[in-house]
Amino acid sequence: FYYTMILLLGIVLLACSSNALYSPSDDVVLLTPDTFKQKVLNSDEVWVVEFFAPWCGHCKSLAPEYKKAATALKGVVKVGAVDCDEHKSLGAPYGVKGFPTLKIFGANKNKPDNLDGQRTAQGIVEAALKAATEKVNMQLTGKRGGGSSGAGGDGAVVELTDSNFEKLVLKSDDMWLVEFFAPWCGHCKNLEPHWAEAATKLKGLMKLGALDATVHTVKAGQYNVNGFPTIKFFYNGEVIDYDGGRTAGDIVSWATDRASANIPAPDVVEIIGTKTFEKACKDHPICVVAVLPHILDCQSKCRNDYIKMLKDMGDKYKQKQWGWIWTEAMSQSNLEESLDIGGFGYPALAALNAKKMQFALLRGSFSKDGVNEFLRDISYGRGRTSPVKGGELPKIVKSDPWDGKDGALPVDEDIDLSDVDLDDFDAKLEL
């Protein structure tokens, strides 16, 4: 009986060892939920991880090649394996649906890449070394060399998670386009360079983010993300499905149109000091400067009509994010001189690029059509420009804001002639 039990125990152990495919004597590290996070996700090392099932015929065929690759990569890249029959939860976050599935946990551990090469020792080694090289180059240059969807090379795409989503997106005053993606999704990988390029081009207008829906499942579930990539627009409590194309140009065009619909028209601000002038011109790519006639030459209705026309133009070109300012004729003589307005011909209009110290002057009529044609040329980068006189921004003088009323000539003081002797005055005239 004793020897029979020993024999049965040996058979059971042999069967277990056979079912597991890998033993502690192999260079393949068997991973569990307790060790996966510490050894793979929290380490600086590159890992190749096989998600397998002991009963899977393809897994059994791969095992000798996988062991050979693990031995060849020893000291260079770590090689691990997860028994998904025993630890089903480890495969779910990475979209493991068949066996064997091989993933490379390289530069970004939250977004592993699929190992899509040949399932031979040589193919596994080549893929692992490529991932290690990319990680080294990223650490050397600070730029990611490609891979799964996520942050772009210049960091324009914001990496979103369940924990930072509310603060960065929902409680933000900014407009957001958010991509919900899966690391294994081919369409997501195709979208990545376009998403990164669009994020760079849309800086200052709209923010672009990316959320790994296989890891951060709370937000993905909240917004009914059922396929990848799913893109949604978030602004001011509103959530809209993105229905544009998947190229950088498509994304930029859709975002620009959406931003135009949501951006309020800019204010047309009177220049009353240096602060208002610099805020409009230094904080914007271009500032549109209007010099309106003196209030005695153009009373309140006339002036308000001009300002309304400028506001309408500001609304039409609001996506350009220009600054809009005005001043009364001759109240900012330094500004007029620097923009070659010259003290006559009011109303006048100029578009000033404070960064390049260049300006363009409206030479047509100060009317809706004339101003629109001028601004359209500016928006396309056309039109004749001149350097700002003096090579620097003009000195702005402090002035009182317009009170909104009509202008009036100063009242002459009454002259008291009661003590004047007119007879004496007439006698002097006769002399």
Helices and strands as residue ranges (DSSP letters): H 2-20, E 29-31, H 33-36, I 37-41, E 47-52, H 57-72, E 78-83, H 88-91, G 92-94, E 101-105, E 113-114, H 121-141, E 158-160, H 165-165, I 166-170, E 176-181, H 186-201, E 207-212, H 217-222, E 230-235, E 238-241, H 248-262, E 269-270, H 274-282, E 287-292, H 300-316, G 318-320, E 323-328, H 333-338, E 348-353, E 358-361, H 368-379, E 386-387, G 389-391, H 422-430
